[in-house]
Amino acid sequence: MSPPLRKVLDAWSAIDLKNCWLVAGCLAQTVWNEKFGFLLEHGVLDLDLVYFDSTDISAYSEQQNSERVRSVLSDLPLRVDVKNEARVHVWYKEKFGYSIAPYRSVTDAIDTFPTTATAAGIRPREDDIEVYAPFGLTDMFGGIVRANKRQITAQIYEAKVSRWLSHWPNLQIVPWDET
């Protein structure tokens, strides 16, 4: 596990967000870096922390949580992105051009993440790590990128594939039409 991921997990009690998970690209990209022999932080843009608080879906609250978590993790070399999955439906249409139904939980959100390799989350549990990966971990560990068409478009998928191939050229890409 990369030092930034370990630091996030070690600071979990200070992060203190409802139903929080470390998710998505930072996990898969760390695995790909190990698989392809890169430094563990190679190509990783940020660390994604998601939580679920349906009692306060304001942008202000999310921003306050983001600032607090970033101060806890201020010595990390990567940007920390903090999102309340209970409010994604509020801004999704403006960013992606179409509406989505509100998520019911973080795991409901992870189920819609753009690829099977990045649809995953981890969080510490007592002396272990809980993993949620609705499509399993085979694609992540195999360096296989396959669209999860539950919510994304071909354009979103192709943009991710293009960026990822510039950093991990040995990824096996499953074309949109074959997913």
C-alpha positions, 0 to 999 in steps of 0.5 A, spaced: 500 500 500 502 506 498 504 511 503 499 516 502 493 511 502 496 508 509 496 515 512 489 516 510 487 509 513 491 511 519 488 518 520 481 515 520 478 516 526 481 524 525 477 524 518 471 522 522 466 522 516 459 518 516 459 512 512 466 514 509 470 510 504 477 511 500 475 509 493 476 509 486 482 511 482 487 512 487 486 504 489 486 501 482 492 506 480 496 504 486 495 497 484 496 498 477 503 502 479 505 495 483 503 491 477 507 495 472 513 497 476 512 504 477 512 508 483 506 507 487 504 514 487 505 515 479 499 518 475 495 518 481 491 525 481 488 525 488 485 521 493 477 520 493 474 520 500 466 519 500 461 519 505 454 519 506 450 524 510 443 525 508 441 529 514 445 535 511 446 535 503 449 543 503 455 545 499 457 548 505 457 542 509 461 538 504 466 544 503 467 544 511 468 537 511 473 537 505 477 543 509 477 539 515 479 533 512 485 536 508 487 539 514 488 533 518 491 530 511 495 536 510 502 533 509 500 528 504 503 529 497 496 528 493 490 532 493 484 529 497 477 530 494 472 529 499 465 528 497 458 527 500 455 522 496 448 524 498 448 530 494 451 528 488 444 528 484 444 536 486 450 537 481 451 531 477 446 534 471 450 541 471 457 537 470 455 531 466 449 533 462 444 529 465 440 527 472 441 521 476 437 519 482 439 520 489 444 515 492 441 511 498 448 510 500 456 510 499 455 503 496 450 505 492 454 510 489 460 505 488 456 501 484 455 506 479 463 508 478 465 508 471 469 502 470 469 495 474 476 496 476 475 503 480 468 501 483 471 499 489 472 502 496 476 500 502 475 503 510 479 500 516 475 495 521 478 494 527 484 490 525 482 489 518 480 493 512 473 492 509 473 492 502 467 493 497 467 491 490 461 490 486 464 487 480 470 484 484 477 485 484 479 481 478 479 487 473 483 492 478 488 487 479 489 484 472 490 491 469 483 491 465 479 497 464 472 495 462 466 500 462 460 500 468 455 502 463 450 503 469 451 511 469 456 513 465 456 515 457 461 512 452 464 519 452 466 519 459 469 512 459 473 514 453 476 520 456 478 516 462 481 511 458 485 516 454 488 519 461 489 512 464 493 510 457 498 516 458 500 513 465 499 506 464 500 504 457 500 496 459 492 496 461 488 492 457 482 496 455 475 493 453 472 497 448 465 501 450 462 496 445 464 490 447 462 491 455 
